[in-house]
Amino acid sequence: MAELLGTMFILLFGNGVNAMFVLFNLGGYTNITFGWGLGVFLGILVSNRITGAHLNPAVTLALIVTKRFPLKKAPLYMSAQMLGGFLGAAIVYLFYHAKFKQFDPNLEHTAGIFSTFPAITNTFMPGFLAEIIASAILMFAILAIVENFINDKAGFLAPFAVAALIVAIGMSFGAMHGYAMNPARDFSPRLFTAIMGFKNNGLTDGSLIWAAPVFGSLIGAPLGAFIFDLTLAKKVTQ
């Protein structure tokens, strides 16, 4: 339940800030990066003491392949994360439903509120590579933050550091494919838009737009964890 609620909080505030910008023309890209960062911060606060706040199937996978997390728990964690992403998107749509009907009655132009799309259209690789690199940076930095703060009196600062990391990645690397870095942040809301009849959703229109953030993050996060282990991880000798 903690992973579900924590991931849901990320989407509530992330999709929510996107909706404010698109539907009401309020704020700008800086608002969006801070909205997502604060969503992650609140998601961590909701779930950290219970599950460790993975909130991302790619993070869970990276922790499994580097032997930091047991494989047997993965199905429950990942299912909760994906469901949380779906519910977060659904609540945002419900909240802004009347405005969606006014602004985009045929739901042809607003799927991007919920999921990511490439800056360079009609090509897969640039967005895919962007997601791999951004996800690797994310996972590397998360492990650096966690290992620096673990058993430290300043451990309470870790959620702030991760939130700042999300903002920094968004500001520096966000434009190529929306810096999803998380299947639950992108595929779950995209599935919601497909079910609700959004056009041009990147899933039911025959494109592979959905695949870049899903597979890019699932490759990039373990890659970042492996690089961390090869470079900065504390070596324990017995």
C-alpha positions as CSV (number, residue, x, y, z in Angstrom):
1,M,0.0,0.0,0.0
2,A,2.8,2.4,0.8
3,E,4.4,2.0,-2.7
4,L,0.9,2.5,-4.3
5,L,0.2,5.7,-2.3
6,G,3.7,7.1,-2.7
7,T,3.7,6.6,-6.5
8,M,0.1,8.0,-6.6
9,F,1.4,11.2,-4.9
10,I,4.1,11.6,-7.5
11,L,1.5,11.5,-10.3
12,L,-1.0,13.7,-8.4
13,F,1.4,16.6,-8.3
14,G,3.3,15.8,-11.5
15,N,0.3,15.4,-13.7
16,G,-1.4,18.1,-11.7
17,V,1.3,20.7,-12.5
18,N,1.2,19.6,-16.2
19,A,-2.5,20.2,-16.2
20,M,-2.2,23.7,-14.7
21,F,0.3,24.6,-17.4
22,V,-1.6,23.1,-20.4
23,L,-5.2,23.7,-19.5
24,F,-4.8,27.1,-17.8
25,N,-1.6,28.4,-19.2
26,L,-0.3,29.0,-15.7
27,G,3.4,28.7,-14.9
28,G,6.0,27.4,-17.2
29,Y,8.7,24.7,-17.5
30,T,10.3,25.7,-14.2
31,N,7.0,25.2,-12.4
32,I,6.8,21.8,-14.1
33,T,10.2,20.7,-12.9
34,F,9.5,21.8,-9.3
35,G,6.0,20.3,-9.4
36,W,7.5,16.9,-10.2
37,G,10.3,17.3,-7.7
38,L,7.8,18.1,-4.9
39,G,5.6,15.2,-6.0
40,V,8.6,12.9,-5.6
41,F,9.4,14.5,-2.2
42,L,5.9,13.9,-0.9
43,G,5.8,10.4,-2.3
44,I,9.0,9.6,-0.4
45,L,7.5,11.0,2.8
46,V,4.4,8.9,2.4
47,S,6.2,5.6,1.8
48,N,9.8,5.7,3.0
49,R,9.4,4.4,6.5
50,I,7.4,1.4,5.3
51,T,8.9,0.3,2.0
52,G,12.0,2.5,1.4
53,A,10.2,4.5,-1.2
54,H,11.2,2.8,-4.5
55,L,8.2,4.3,-6.2
56,N,9.6,3.1,-9.6
57,P,9.8,-0.3,-11.1
58,A,13.1,0.6,-12.7
59,V,14.5,1.5,-9.3
60,T,13.2,-1.8,-7.8
61,L,14.8,-3.7,-10.7
62,A,18.2,-1.9,-10.2
63,L,18.1,-2.8,-6.5
64,I,17.4,-6.4,-7.4
65,V,20.1,-6.9,-10.0
66,T,22.7,-5.3,-7.6
67,K,21.5,-7.6,-4.8
68,R,20.1,-4.8,-2.6
69,F,16.5,-6.1,-2.7
70,P,15.0,-9.6,-2.8
71,L,13.5,-10.7,-6.1
72,K,10.5,-12.4,-4.4
73,K,9.1,-9.0,-3.3
74,A,9.3,-7.5,-6.8
75,P,5.9,-8.5,-8.1
76,L,4.1,-6.8,-5.2
77,Y,6.2,-3.7,-5.3
78,M,6.0,-3.2,-9.0
79,S,2.3,-4.0,-9.2
80,A,1.6,-1.4,-6.5
81,Q,3.8,1.2,-8.3
82,M,2.0,0.7,-11.6
83,L,-1.4,0.8,-10.0
84,G,-0.5,4.0,-8.0
85,G,0.6,5.7,-11.3
86,F,-2.8,4.8,-12.9
87,L,-4.8,6.0,-9.9
88,G,-2.8,9.3,-9.7
89,A,-3.6,10.1,-13.3
90,A,-7.2,9.1,-12.9
91,I,-7.6,11.5,-9.9
92,V,-6.0,14.4,-11.8
93,Y,-8.4,13.8,-14.8
94,L,-11.4,13.6,-12.4
95,F,-10.3,16.9,-10.7
96,Y,-9.9,18.7,-14.0
97,H,-12.6,16.9,-16.0
98,A,-14.8,20.0,-16.6
99,K,-11.8,21.9,-18.0
100,F,-10.7,19.0,-20.2
101,K,-14.2,19.0,-21.7
102,Q,-14.0,22.8,-22.3
103,F,-10.4,22.9,-23.5
104,D,-10.2,19.7,-25.5
105,P,-13.6,18.2,-25.9
106,N,-12.5,15.4,-28.2
107,L,-9.3,14.6,-26.2
108,E,-7.1,15.0,-29.2
109,H,-4.3,17.3,-27.8
110,T,-3.9,16.7,-24.1
111,A,-2.5,13.2,-23.6
112,G,0.8,14.9,-23.0
113,I,-0.5,16.1,-19.6
114,F,-0.2,12.5,-18.4
115,S,2.7,10.9,-20.2
116,T,5.8,11.9,-22.1
117,F,6.4,12.4,-25.8
118,P,9.6,12.9,-27.9
119,A,11.0,16.2,-28.9
120,I,12.1,14.7,-32.2
121,T,9.1,13.0,-33.8
122,N,9.0,10.0,-36.1
123,T,12.2,8.5,-34.6
124,F,12.7,6.2,-31.6
125,M,16.4,6.3,-30.7
126,P,17.0,9.8,-29.5
127,G,14.2,9.6,-26.8
128,F,15.2,6.0,-25.9
129,L,18.8,7.0,-25.4
130,A,17.7,10.1,-23.4
131,E,15.7,7.9,-21.1
132,I,18.6,5.4,-20.6
133,I,21.0,8.2,-19.7
134,A,18.6,10.1,-17.5
135,S,17.6,6.9,-15.7
136,A,21.2,6.0,-15.2
137,I,22.0,9.4,-13.7
138,L,18.9,9.1,-11.5
139,M,19.8,5.7,-10.1
140,F,23.5,6.6,-9.6
141,A,22.6,9.7,-7.7
142,I,19.9,8.0,-5.6
143,L,22.5,5.4,-4.4
144,A,25.0,8.1,-3.7
145,I,22.4,10.0,-1.6
146,V,21.2,7.0,0.2
147,E,24.6,5.6,1.1
148,N,25.8,9.1,2.2
149,F,22.8,9.5,4.5
150,I,22.3,6.0,5.8
151,N,22.8,5.8,9.6
152,D,23.6,9.5,9.5
153,K,21.9,12.1,11.8
154,A,21.2,14.1,8.6
155,G,19.3,11.2,7.1
156,F,16.1,13.4,7.1
157,L,17.7,15.4,4.3
158,A,17.6,12.5,1.9
159,P,14.1,13.2,0.5
160,F,15.0,16.8,-0.1
161,A,18.1,15.6,-2.0
162,V,16.2,13.2,-4.2
163,A,13.6,15.9,-4.9
164,A,16.4,18.3,-5.9
165,L,17.8,15.6,-8.1
166,I,14.5,15.3,-10.0
167,V,14.3,19.0,-10.5
168,A,17.9,19.1,-11.7
169,I,17.4,16.3,-14.2
170,G,14.3,18.0,-15.5
171,M,16.0,21.3,-15.9
172,S,19.1,19.8,-17.6
173,F,17.9,16.7,-19.5
174,G,14.1,16.9,-19.6
175,A,13.3,18.2,-23.1
176,M,14.3,15.2,-25.2
177,H,11.6,12.8,-23.9
178,G,10.1,14.4,-20.8
179,Y,12.5,12.6,-18.3
180,A,10.0,9.9,-17.3
181,M,12.7,7.5,-15.9
182,N,9.9,5.5,-14.5
183,P,7.4,3.1,-16.1
184,A,4.8,3.8,-13.4
185,R,5.1,7.5,-14.1
186,D,4.7,7.1,-17.9
187,F,3.1,3.8,-18.9
188,S,0.4,3.7,-16.2
189,P,-1.0,7.2,-17.1
190,R,-0.6,6.4,-20.8
191,L,-2.7,3.3,-20.3
192,F,-5.3,5.5,-18.5
193,T,-5.4,7.9,-21.4
194,A,-5.9,5.0,-23.8
195,I,-8.8,3.6,-21.8
196,M,-10.4,7.0,-21.5
197,G,-10.3,7.6,-25.2
198,F,-7.5,10.2,-25.5
199,K,-6.3,10.5,-29.1
200,N,-2.6,10.5,-30.0
201,N,-1.7,8.8,-26.7
202,G,1.4,7.1,-28.0
203,L,0.1,3.6,-27.1
204,T,-3.0,2.7,-29.2
205,D,-2.0,4.8,-32.3
206,G,0.5,2.2,-33.5
207,S,3.6,4.1,-32.4
208,L,6.5,3.0,-30.2
209,I,6.5,6.3,-28.2
210,W,5.4,4.3,-25.0
211,A,8.4,2.0,-25.3
212,A,11.2,4.6,-24.9
213,P,10.5,5.6,-21.3
214,V,9.6,2.0,-20.3
215,F,12.5,0.1,-21.7
216,G,14.9,3.1,-21.4
217,S,14.3,3.4,-17.7
218,L,14.5,-0.4,-17.2
219,I,17.9,-0.4,-18.9
220,G,19.2,2.8,-17.5
221,A,18.5,2.4,-13.8
222,P,20.4,-0.9,-13.5
223,L,23.2,0.6,-15.6
224,G,23.4,3.5,-13.1
225,A,23.5,1.1,-10.2
226,F,26.3,-0.9,-11.8
227,I,28.3,2.2,-12.5
228,F,27.9,3.3,-8.9
229,D,29.0,-0.1,-7.6
230,L,32.1,0.0,-9.8
231,T,33.1,3.5,-8.8
232,L,31.7,4.8,-5.5
233,A,30.1,2.0,-3.5
234,K,31.7,1.3,-0.2
235,K,33.8,-1.8,-0.2
236,V,33.2,-4.0,2.8
237,T,35.9,-6.4,3.6
238,Q,35.7,-9.2,6.1
